[in-house]
Amino acid sequence: MRVRVRQDASLLRELSFPIDPERYFDFSADEGLEVTDERVTWFVPASGGELRYTVRIDHLRDPARYDARVTSRWALFRGEDLFPPARTRRLRESEGRFTLRFRVPPEWEVLSAYPPRRDGGLTVRNPGRAFSQPQGWFLAGEVRTLREDVAGMEVTVGSPEGDPFRDRDLMALLRWIAPELQAIVPELPDRLLVVGADDPMWRGGLSGPRSLYVHSDRPLLDKDWTSPVLHELMHVVMRARSRGGADWIVEGLAEYYSLELLRRSGTIGAANHASAIANFEARGREVESLAGDHSAGATTARAVVVFHELDGVLRDASQGRRSLDDLVRALAEDPEATHPERFRVLVDSILGASMDSFWRRWAPSLLAP
Ligand SMILES: [Zn+2]
């Protein structure tokens, strides 16, 4: 990695990020560099300069499965893997322009959620951030790509050449549910990158800004009607992040709406939808508290049931004028509003009445101080 800063005054003064020394090493800069085992700090010269380091891309998510991987023919990783989240000191109100360039073999292509420039670089701009680091999924290499318009989003589906990833089926599902997606979240991103790969990549789905990964082996629709790709898609379009130990809100909404997309698009009928909800009920029955930073399995199943109930209550109490869709749209505009207190206020504001009695029954942790 080479981070080159061009400036003619001391605008960007300091760049520092935490590092895992096993993964980030060989740091050097012409001047102003401080490296410890945990942190790198670069005091950026007023006339600009260059910071250099090496990143080991391969990263195991569990003992045998990668969530970042490079082979001789392709590389699949997130922008955050190359450039860890940095803290900066800079002149107030100053803003940077960021271009990312890869030097790759001539037959390689680089896919990302960022728009390519004519000179082959990528313009990196993260909405609302003065200092933009590369984020989201990247696939570089000898790749197979498929491009389509999905509800106004420029969607690219990519996988390593020769990989069994079912890009066409996946694109067909996205285009099929597109009208329903747009009705739920009117402000969709301009671009979306979907990448997939087979073993030894991680056997699940993972979302990033304007991008998502799903393992080649995962079905579009599972036996219990869950859909890994639609679940990750909902994470991407809602952008909601888990705050204050309320990961169940983020995971439950993604799971609930992946099922809603199937129901509203007519992909599954009423009876199968009811059995999917019953399945979530059974799986989440033993859950006593939803609170926690990592909602999965039974907790998320329980959260789906809570949102199913909440949707019913919102519709009944407003004679059908309000629904969970209003909540999703509000969260898409304010992704930090999943913090329990703010979330409660948000739901109350949608209905114009207190929902405390609902939460007392369904999610008491939301009312705890
Ligand atoms: Zn999720």
Residues whose N, C-alpha, C, O or C-beta is under 5 A from the ligand:
A	BS01	ZN	E251 A254
